[in-house]
Amino acid sequence: MQYNKLKIDILGRVVYVDNKEIFLTRMEFDVLYFLTLNFNIAFTKKQIYELVSKDNYTEAAYIIKNVIYQLSR
């Protein structure tokens, strides 16, 4: 899967930007992949957490906020 300078190797769970490998945690990869598949849909942080992790955690919003912050760097 490729979007401009971003390439996601789904099977290898590897991400490249400008052909440089970007090391992501499991959650970061899952959130990035989820958001690229659903780029035209708005989700709350809680919805993203529940859809990506299949878990119901009370601090979900904080976790997703932190993951999105890390991905934006």
C-alpha positions as CSV (number, residue, x, y, z in Angstrom):
1,M,0.0,0.0,0.0
2,Q,1.5,3.4,-1.0
3,Y,0.4,7.0,-0.5
4,N,2.8,9.5,-2.0
5,K,6.0,9.2,0.1
6,L,4.5,6.7,2.5
7,K,4.7,3.0,1.8
8,I,3.2,0.4,4.2
9,D,4.3,-3.3,3.9
10,I,1.3,-4.9,5.5
11,L,2.7,-8.5,5.7
12,G,6.1,-7.4,7.0
13,R,4.5,-4.7,9.2
14,V,7.1,-2.2,8.0
15,V,6.6,1.5,7.1
16,Y,8.8,3.5,4.8
17,V,8.8,7.3,4.2
18,D,10.9,8.4,1.3
19,N,12.2,4.8,1.1
20,K,13.6,5.1,4.6
21,E,12.3,2.5,7.1
22,I,10.4,4.0,10.0
23,F,10.3,1.9,13.2
24,L,6.9,1.8,14.8
25,T,5.4,0.0,17.8
26,R,2.7,-2.5,17.2
27,M,0.0,0.0,18.2
28,E,1.5,2.8,16.1
29,F,1.6,0.5,13.0
30,D,-2.0,-0.7,13.7
31,V,-3.3,2.9,14.1
32,L,-1.4,4.1,11.0
33,Y,-2.7,1.2,8.9
34,F,-6.3,1.7,10.2
35,L,-6.2,5.4,9.5
36,T,-4.9,4.9,5.9
37,L,-7.6,2.4,5.2
38,N,-10.2,4.8,6.5
39,F,-8.7,8.2,5.5
40,N,-12.1,9.6,4.6
41,I,-13.9,8.8,7.9
42,A,-13.6,10.8,11.1
43,F,-13.3,8.7,14.3
44,T,-13.0,9.6,18.0
45,K,-9.9,8.6,19.8
46,K,-12.0,6.0,21.7
47,Q,-13.4,4.6,18.5
48,I,-9.9,4.2,17.0
49,Y,-8.7,2.5,20.2
50,E,-11.6,0.1,20.3
51,L,-11.4,-0.8,16.6
52,V,-7.6,-1.2,16.5
53,S,-7.0,-3.0,19.8
54,K,-10.4,-4.8,20.2
55,D,-10.2,-3.8,23.8
56,N,-12.3,-1.5,26.0
57,Y,-9.9,0.5,28.1
58,T,-10.9,3.6,30.0
59,E,-7.7,5.5,29.1
60,A,-8.1,4.8,25.4
61,A,-8.3,8.5,24.4
62,Y,-4.9,9.2,26.1
63,I,-3.3,6.2,24.4
64,I,-4.5,7.1,20.9
65,K,-3.6,10.8,21.4
66,N,-0.1,9.7,22.3
67,V,0.2,7.3,19.3
68,I,-1.0,9.9,16.9
69,Y,1.5,12.4,18.4
70,Q,4.3,9.9,17.9
71,L,3.2,9.2,14.3
72,S,3.1,12.9,13.4
73,R,6.8,13.3,14.4
